[in-house]
Amino acid sequence: MAVERRIKEEIQKEIEAMGRDILNSIHNGVVAVDRRGIIVVFNKTLQRIFNCTEEYAVGKHIREIVPYTGLLKVLETGKSHIGRKFTIGGRIYLTNRTPIIRNGRIIGAVGVIQDITELQSVVDELQSVKDLKGTLETILDSAYDGLIVVNRDGMVTMVNGAFSTLLGTSPDQIVGRHVTEVMENTRMHIVAQTGRPEIGDLQRINGHDVVVMRIPIIKEGRTIGAVGKIMFKDVSELNALAKKINSLYSELAYYKDELKKYREAKYGLDNIVGNSEAIKRLKETTRKVAQSNSTVLIRGETGTGKELFAHALHMESCRRYAPFIKVNCAAIPENLLESELFGYAEGAFTGAKKGGQVGKFELANGGTIFLDEIGDMSLHLQAKLLRVLQEKEVERLGENKTRKIDVRVVAATNKNLEELIKKGKFRADLFYRLNVISLTIPPLRERMEDLEPLVYHFIGKYNHEFGVNVTGLAPACWNLFRNYHWPGNIRELANVIERAFNVVEGNTILVQDLPMYLQKYGRSGKVLVKQQTLQALLEQTEKAAIKEALSITKGNKAQAAKLLGISRAWLYQKIEKYHIEV
Ligand SMILES: Nc1ncnc2c1ncn2[C@@H]1O[C@H](COP(=O)(O)OP(=O)(O)OP(=O)(O)O)[C@@H](O)[C@H]1O
């Protein structure tokens, strides 16, 4: 009997040991308590979770080890807790707690704990992907443009409401089918294979001519599908857009042109060509007076370079980084000129812009305002201008508020202001106010030494613009130019040369390239009549011919002499005589 009992005890011990081994080798944490809540089982996984040994835990009340345990509630109620989550040390656990029942009585409770931290992060990620998919579907569906998506095999995976409406069916009739089954003439399945986008293709869908784009979906370098988008539901939409773009283009060209003019207009003293004493003196005076704020009146015939000097004054002054605003007083009707100069308040008159308009004086604040053709300003505006010059403040039309301004005024005219004063057409007080500093630019015919540098200046300019290589004028041209009286001054000269560039055939501008009126002038005999002496005329022609020959031969004197039919020694003598630079 004793042997048998010992064997039974041995077996019992073996079973208990086995049970403990099983409990200790499972991945989940296991804890069991008796009816009083005393711990009887506390496996290895749990020891790790709670950082506590089995020896320490077993025999202790569960509350000592797990203060907020739900096992006691299970003992009390006999009801299981399944799938409860809790967190320890930043990890997430899932626990199932069940009562242990023997003979219908609760004799204890067991808790099984599972670490679900990794699983939870996968679940979270899945949830955010689900949310994103939902958002994407909502966006796709509410998009005004029709959209369709196919996978690499050309099967439709997504389509939005706008697209399915165009096809005359619902999205669930489209998704899952091959794109060729739902749409005629489609190339979506081809783009999904080739990976080459197709943009702006014309396609007929369900009787509508639409403009589409097909873009491949590329992932990690591989084409995995394609997305199609209706760019224009109706070709007429495209026509309207094209018209709009065209008009925007011409607007852009206009502004580019204006900007170019504005930039080009930023002339400094270095851009004023001329070696005559008059020009040298004017440049010197400009440099000196640029620093003051006094009003400047620039006088001279049309085309003499008054505007050029106004710019140079601005560029030489410390106002150069502030605006330079030009107003042509002759080009703008009087009623508009007033609002142009002084601005207006909202509702100042019928047709006034909303928010009113800033006047040129305000725009020029800190800089210079150039009042061109001041002689053409009406007496009413002259009075207003005088007030602005005296008070240094402006008042917008329809507004009872004055605004301080700091503007340098430069005015120009080709009219005889003294005569206009006598006739009562120009205010004497304004004249004195404007004429604080006066710059008078002589006409070209009074400074003919500037002709040559000006001609070469314009040749250089138009060579650049036309992309050609004109080197000079034929001697007969020079002769004509030197004798002509240039009523339009430098502007006329520039225009004559520009015109010649349009018709010139070689590298030299000939008389036949000049405008008709100049050619006639050349034939009229005035050229010779005006010449002081025959000797002077001969010398001028000789000098021009030598320069021309040298420019044709690119400075090669031997070739130039040959061209002119003279000896080399003779050419050397002439070069020295006329101080020709080679
Ligand atoms: N000394 C110069 N050097 C280079 N270009 C000049 C010179 N003088 C005038 N020009 C050019 O001649 C043209 C006419 O000059 P600008 O407009 O300054 O004359 P203006 O006297 O203001 O004429 P208007 O009285 O008709 O307004 C411009 O293209 C200008 O660049």
The ligand as an ORCA input file, in Angstrom:
! r2SCAN-3c Opt
* xyz 0 1
  N      22.594    112.331    -76.887
  C      21.902    111.235    -77.170
  N      22.506    110.054    -77.172
  C      21.816    108.940    -77.475
  N      20.518    108.925    -77.793
  C      19.850    110.083    -77.798
  C      20.509    111.297    -77.480
  N      19.611    112.285    -77.549
  C      18.441    111.720    -77.883
  N      18.577    110.403    -78.029
  C      17.536    109.462    -78.427
  O      16.661    110.138    -79.298
  C      15.304    109.857    -79.028
  C      14.589    111.135    -78.653
  O      15.055    111.616    -77.397
  P      14.096    112.203    -76.276
  O      12.783    111.499    -76.258
  O      14.848    112.280    -75.017
  O      13.849    113.636    -76.885
  P      12.900    114.785    -76.361
  O      13.660    116.027    -76.505
  O      12.371    114.464    -75.021
  O      11.746    114.717    -77.448
  P      10.244    115.364    -77.371
  O      10.384    116.824    -77.158
  O       9.690    115.061    -78.717
  O       9.569    114.652    -76.271
  C      15.319    108.850    -77.929
  O      15.242    107.583    -78.500
  C      16.657    109.052    -77.268
  O      17.113    107.870    -76.671
*
